[in-house]
Amino acid sequence: MAITDVFAESGLKVPTLTEASYVELASFFRVVGASYRNPIDIGTANRDEIGRIIGIVERDANVDNLIFIITMHLRTPAQLQGNVDLMINTRKRTTKPVMGIVFYSNGTEMDNAREVMLKLQEAGIAAFPAMERGARALRNDLQYYRFKRSSDNN
């Protein structure tokens, strides 16, 4: 999957989930047009279960960061607001960092994407218009964390 490749090229790992998470996802997840292997692609059939899916991933011991991808293409304002609210509510609830990648393909979508990214940033969620930029930011954050941790131990 493209996101796995981009994050790997940046020196990051996209981990497999724990077996317990896969068992729980398999109990209800419809895989036609989707995948519950990390990264998770919920597809259309699983939209009603998105809260449950996020909860499973959020609790997974192998997952350090939650990254949401929002595509602007053919989204209504209500759908976009629902995505923003979902991310903000997840950020409020979790101790794990939350990031948003907001894709757009034309000028109108770009304007809407800017608004979405601003809403996310105002809620304390890092938001980027491309996977590469998000991956670089996360890699830089990880390198800084490791540097601080090693300097604190000296």
MODELLER restraints for C-alpha pairs under 7 A, 6 or more apart:
rsr = mdl.restraints
at = mdl.atoms
rsr.add(forms.Gaussian(group=physical.xy_distance, feature=features.Distance(at['CA:3:A'], at['CA:131:A']), mean=6.68, stdev=0.5))
rsr.add(forms.Gaussian(group=physical.xy_distance, feature=features.Distance(at['CA:4:A'], at['CA:14:A']), mean=6.13, stdev=0.5))
rsr.add(forms.Gaussian(group=physical.xy_distance, feature=features.Distance(at['CA:6:A'], at['CA:131:A']), mean=6.79, stdev=0.5))
rsr.add(forms.Gaussian(group=physical.xy_distance, feature=features.Distance(at['CA:6:A'], at['CA:132:A']), mean=6.13, stdev=0.5))
rsr.add(forms.Gaussian(group=physical.xy_distance, feature=features.Distance(at['CA:6:A'], at['CA:135:A']), mean=7.00, stdev=0.5))
rsr.add(forms.Gaussian(group=physical.xy_distance, feature=features.Distance(at['CA:7:A'], at['CA:13:A']), mean=6.74, stdev=0.5))
rsr.add(forms.Gaussian(group=physical.xy_distance, feature=features.Distance(at['CA:7:A'], at['CA:135:A']), mean=5.35, stdev=0.5))
rsr.add(forms.Gaussian(group=physical.xy_distance, feature=features.Distance(at['CA:10:A'], at['CA:135:A']), mean=6.21, stdev=0.5))
rsr.add(forms.Gaussian(group=physical.xy_distance, feature=features.Distance(at['CA:10:A'], at['CA:136:A']), mean=6.20, stdev=0.5))
rsr.add(forms.Gaussian(group=physical.xy_distance, feature=features.Distance(at['CA:10:A'], at['CA:139:A']), mean=6.66, stdev=0.5))
rsr.add(forms.Gaussian(group=physical.xy_distance, feature=features.Distance(at['CA:12:A'], at['CA:139:A']), mean=6.57, stdev=0.5))
rsr.add(forms.Gaussian(group=physical.xy_distance, feature=features.Distance(at['CA:14:A'], at['CA:38:A']), mean=6.91, stdev=0.5))
rsr.add(forms.Gaussian(group=physical.xy_distance, feature=features.Distance(at['CA:15:A'], at['CA:38:A']), mean=6.80, stdev=0.5))
rsr.add(forms.Gaussian(group=physical.xy_distance, feature=features.Distance(at['CA:15:A'], at['CA:62:A']), mean=6.40, stdev=0.5))
rsr.add(forms.Gaussian(group=physical.xy_distance, feature=features.Distance(at['CA:15:A'], at['CA:63:A']), mean=6.88, stdev=0.5))
rsr.add(forms.Gaussian(group=physical.xy_distance, feature=features.Distance(at['CA:16:A'], at['CA:38:A']), mean=5.77, stdev=0.5))
rsr.add(forms.Gaussian(group=physical.xy_distance, feature=features.Distance(at['CA:17:A'], at['CA:38:A']), mean=6.66, stdev=0.5))
rsr.add(forms.Gaussian(group=physical.xy_distance, feature=features.Distance(at['CA:17:A'], at['CA:60:A']), mean=6.55, stdev=0.5))
rsr.add(forms.Gaussian(group=physical.xy_distance, feature=features.Distance(at['CA:17:A'], at['CA:62:A']), mean=5.85, stdev=0.5))
rsr.add(forms.Gaussian(group=physical.xy_distance, feature=features.Distance(at['CA:18:A'], at['CA:60:A']), mean=6.43, stdev=0.5))
rsr.add(forms.Gaussian(group=physical.xy_distance, feature=features.Distance(at['CA:18:A'], at['CA:62:A']), mean=6.47, stdev=0.5))
rsr.add(forms.Gaussian(group=physical.xy_distance, feature=features.Distance(at['CA:21:A'], at['CA:56:A']), mean=6.15, stdev=0.5))
rsr.add(forms.Gaussian(group=physical.xy_distance, feature=features.Distance(at['CA:21:A'], at['CA:60:A']), mean=6.57, stdev=0.5))
rsr.add(forms.Gaussian(group=physical.xy_distance, feature=features.Distance(at['CA:29:A'], at['CA:46:A']), mean=6.56, stdev=0.5))
rsr.add(forms.Gaussian(group=physical.xy_distance, feature=features.Distance(at['CA:30:A'], at['CA:45:A']), mean=6.41, stdev=0.5))
rsr.add(forms.Gaussian(group=physical.xy_distance, feature=features.Distance(at['CA:30:A'], at['CA:46:A']), mean=6.39, stdev=0.5))
rsr.add(forms.Gaussian(group=physical.xy_distance, feature=features.Distance(at['CA:33:A'], at['CA:43:A']), mean=5.66, stdev=0.5))
rsr.add(forms.Gaussian(group=physical.xy_distance, feature=features.Distance(at['CA:34:A'], at['CA:41:A']), mean=5.15, stdev=0.5))
rsr.add(forms.Gaussian(group=physical.xy_distance, feature=features.Distance(at['CA:34:A'], at['CA:42:A']), mean=5.31, stdev=0.5))
rsr.add(forms.Gaussian(group=physical.xy_distance, feature=features.Distance(at['CA:34:A'], at['CA:43:A']), mean=4.56, stdev=0.5))
rsr.add(forms.Gaussian(group=physical.xy_distance, feature=features.Distance(at['CA:35:A'], at['CA:41:A']), mean=5.05, stdev=0.5))
rsr.add(forms.Gaussian(group=physical.xy_distance, feature=features.Distance(at['CA:35:A'], at['CA:42:A']), mean=6.45, stdev=0.5))
rsr.add(forms.Gaussian(group=physical.xy_distance, feature=features.Distance(at['CA:57:A'], at['CA:63:A']), mean=6.98, stdev=0.5))
rsr.add(forms.Gaussian(group=physical.xy_distance, feature=features.Distance(at['CA:64:A'], at['CA:96:A']), mean=6.15, stdev=0.5))
rsr.add(forms.Gaussian(group=physical.xy_distance, feature=features.Distance(at['CA:65:A'], at['CA:96:A']), mean=5.54, stdev=0.5))
rsr.add(forms.Gaussian(group=physical.xy_distance, feature=features.Distance(at['CA:65:A'], at['CA:97:A']), mean=5.07, stdev=0.5))
rsr.add(forms.Gaussian(group=physical.xy_distance, feature=features.Distance(at['CA:65:A'], at['CA:98:A']), mean=6.04, stdev=0.5))
rsr.add(forms.Gaussian(group=physical.xy_distance, feature=features.Distance(at['CA:66:A'], at['CA:96:A']), mean=6.85, stdev=0.5))
rsr.add(forms.Gaussian(group=physical.xy_distance, feature=features.Distance(at['CA:66:A'], at['CA:97:A']), mean=6.23, stdev=0.5))
rsr.add(forms.Gaussian(group=physical.xy_distance, feature=features.Distance(at['CA:66:A'], at['CA:98:A']), mean=4.78, stdev=0.5))
rsr.add(forms.Gaussian(group=physical.xy_distance, feature=features.Distance(at['CA:66:A'], at['CA:99:A']), mean=6.29, stdev=0.5))
rsr.add(forms.Gaussian(group=physical.xy_distance, feature=features.Distance(at['CA:67:A'], at['CA:98:A']), mean=5.81, stdev=0.5))
rsr.add(forms.Gaussian(group=physical.xy_distance, feature=features.Distance(at['CA:67:A'], at['CA:99:A']), mean=4.73, stdev=0.5))
rsr.add(forms.Gaussian(group=physical.xy_distance, feature=features.Distance(at['CA:67:A'], at['CA:100:A']), mean=5.75, stdev=0.5))
rsr.add(forms.Gaussian(group=physical.xy_distance, feature=features.Distance(at['CA:68:A'], at['CA:99:A']), mean=6.22, stdev=0.5))
rsr.add(forms.Gaussian(group=physical.xy_distance, feature=features.Distance(at['CA:68:A'], at['CA:100:A']), mean=4.88, stdev=0.5))
rsr.add(forms.Gaussian(group=physical.xy_distance, feature=features.Distance(at['CA:68:A'], at['CA:101:A']), mean=6.20, stdev=0.5))
rsr.add(forms.Gaussian(group=physical.xy_distance, feature=features.Distance(at['CA:69:A'], at['CA:100:A']), mean=5.86, stdev=0.5))
rsr.add(forms.Gaussian(group=physical.xy_distance, feature=features.Distance(at['CA:69:A'], at['CA:101:A']), mean=4.75, stdev=0.5))
rsr.add(forms.Gaussian(group=physical.xy_distance, feature=features.Distance(at['CA:69:A'], at['CA:102:A']), mean=5.99, stdev=0.5))
rsr.add(forms.Gaussian(group=physical.xy_distance, feature=features.Distance(at['CA:70:A'], at['CA:101:A']), mean=6.17, stdev=0.5))
rsr.add(forms.Gaussian(group=physical.xy_distance, feature=features.Distance(at['CA:70:A'], at['CA:102:A']), mean=4.81, stdev=0.5))
rsr.add(forms.Gaussian(group=physical.xy_distance, feature=features.Distance(at['CA:70:A'], at['CA:103:A']), mean=6.19, stdev=0.5))
rsr.add(forms.Gaussian(group=physical.xy_distance, feature=features.Distance(at['CA:71:A'], at['CA:102:A']), mean=5.86, stdev=0.5))
rsr.add(forms.Gaussian(group=physical.xy_distance, feature=features.Distance(at['CA:71:A'], at['CA:103:A']), mean=4.73, stdev=0.5))
rsr.add(forms.Gaussian(group=physical.xy_distance, feature=features.Distance(at['CA:71:A'], at['CA:104:A']), mean=6.28, stdev=0.5))
rsr.add(forms.Gaussian(group=physical.xy_distance, feature=features.Distance(at['CA:72:A'], at['CA:103:A']), mean=5.98, stdev=0.5))
rsr.add(forms.Gaussian(group=physical.xy_distance, feature=features.Distance(at['CA:72:A'], at['CA:104:A']), mean=5.26, stdev=0.5))
rsr.add(forms.Gaussian(group=physical.xy_distance, feature=features.Distance(at['CA:72:A'], at['CA:109:A']), mean=5.81, stdev=0.5))
rsr.add(forms.Gaussian(group=physical.xy_distance, feature=features.Distance(at['CA:72:A'], at['CA:113:A']), mean=6.68, stdev=0.5))
rsr.add(forms.Gaussian(group=physical.xy_distance, feature=features.Distance(at['CA:73:A'], at['CA:104:A']), mean=6.59, stdev=0.5))
rsr.add(forms.Gaussian(group=physical.xy_distance, feature=features.Distance(at['CA:84:A'], at['CA:120:A']), mean=6.75, stdev=0.5))
rsr.add(forms.Gaussian(group=physical.xy_distance, feature=features.Distance(at['CA:88:A'], at['CA:120:A']), mean=6.99, stdev=0.5))
rsr.add(forms.Gaussian(group=physical.xy_distance, feature=features.Distance(at['CA:88:A'], at['CA:123:A']), mean=6.37, stdev=0.5))
rsr.add(forms.Gaussian(group=physical.xy_distance, feature=features.Distance(at['CA:91:A'], at['CA:98:A']), mean=6.03, stdev=0.5))
rsr.add(forms.Gaussian(group=physical.xy_distance, feature=features.Distance(at['CA:98:A'], at['CA:125:A']), mean=5.85, stdev=0.5))
rsr.add(forms.Gaussian(group=physical.xy_distance, feature=features.Distance(at['CA:99:A'], at['CA:125:A']), mean=5.61, stdev=0.5))
rsr.add(forms.Gaussian(group=physical.xy_distance, feature=features.Distance(at['CA:99:A'], at['CA:126:A']), mean=4.94, stdev=0.5))
rsr.add(forms.Gaussian(group=physical.xy_distance, feature=features.Distance(at['CA:99:A'], at['CA:127:A']), mean=5.76, stdev=0.5))
rsr.add(forms.Gaussian(group=physical.xy_distance, feature=features.Distance(at['CA:100:A'], at['CA:125:A']), mean=6.94, stdev=0.5))
rsr.add(forms.Gaussian(group=physical.xy_distance, feature=features.Distance(at['CA:100:A'], at['CA:126:A']), mean=6.21, stdev=0.5))
rsr.add(forms.Gaussian(group=physical.xy_distance, feature=features.Distance(at['CA:100:A'], at['CA:127:A']), mean=4.45, stdev=0.5))
rsr.add(forms.Gaussian(group=physical.xy_distance, feature=features.Distance(at['CA:100:A'], at['CA:128:A']), mean=6.31, stdev=0.5))
rsr.add(forms.Gaussian(group=physical.xy_distance, feature=features.Distance(at['CA:101:A'], at['CA:127:A']), mean=5.71, stdev=0.5))
rsr.add(forms.Gaussian(group=physical.xy_distance, feature=features.Distance(at['CA:101:A'], at['CA:128:A']), mean=4.96, stdev=0.5))
rsr.add(forms.Gaussian(group=physical.xy_distance, feature=features.Distance(at['CA:101:A'], at['CA:129:A']), mean=5.67, stdev=0.5))
rsr.add(forms.Gaussian(group=physical.xy_distance, feature=features.Distance(at['CA:101:A'], at['CA:130:A']), mean=6.03, stdev=0.5))
rsr.add(forms.Gaussian(group=physical.xy_distance, feature=features.Distance(at['CA:101:A'], at['CA:131:A']), mean=6.21, stdev=0.5))
rsr.add(forms.Gaussian(group=physical.xy_distance, feature=features.Distance(at['CA:101:A'], at['CA:134:A']), mean=6.82, stdev=0.5))
rsr.add(forms.Gaussian(group=physical.xy_distance, feature=features.Distance(at['CA:102:A'], at['CA:113:A']), mean=6.19, stdev=0.5))
rsr.add(forms.Gaussian(group=physical.xy_distance, feature=features.Distance(at['CA:102:A'], at['CA:128:A']), mean=6.12, stdev=0.5))
rsr.add(forms.Gaussian(group=physical.xy_distance, feature=features.Distance(at['CA:102:A'], at['CA:129:A']), mean=4.90, stdev=0.5))
rsr.add(forms.Gaussian(group=physical.xy_distance, feature=features.Distance(at['CA:102:A'], at['CA:130:A']), mean=6.85, stdev=0.5))
rsr.add(forms.Gaussian(group=physical.xy_distance, feature=features.Distance(at['CA:103:A'], at['CA:129:A']), mean=5.60, stdev=0.5))
rsr.add(forms.Gaussian(group=physical.xy_distance, feature=features.Distance(at['CA:103:A'], at['CA:130:A']), mean=6.49, stdev=0.5))
rsr.add(forms.Gaussian(group=physical.xy_distance, feature=features.Distance(at['CA:104:A'], at['CA:110:A']), mean=5.51, stdev=0.5))
rsr.add(forms.Gaussian(group=physical.xy_distance, feature=features.Distance(at['CA:104:A'], at['CA:113:A']), mean=6.58, stdev=0.5))
rsr.add(forms.Gaussian(group=physical.xy_distance, feature=features.Distance(at['CA:117:A'], at['CA:127:A']), mean=5.41, stdev=0.5))
rsr.add(forms.Gaussian(group=physical.xy_distance, feature=features.Distance(at['CA:120:A'], at['CA:126:A']), mean=6.95, stdev=0.5))
rsr.add(forms.Gaussian(group=physical.xy_distance, feature=features.Distance(at['CA:120:A'], at['CA:127:A']), mean=6.51, stdev=0.5))
rsr.add(forms.Gaussian(group=physical.xy_distance, feature=features.Distance(at['CA:121:A'], at['CA:127:A']), mean=6.33, stdev=0.5))
rsr.add(forms.Gaussian(group=physical.xy_distance, feature=features.Distance(at['CA:128:A'], at['CA:134:A']), mean=5.65, stdev=0.5))
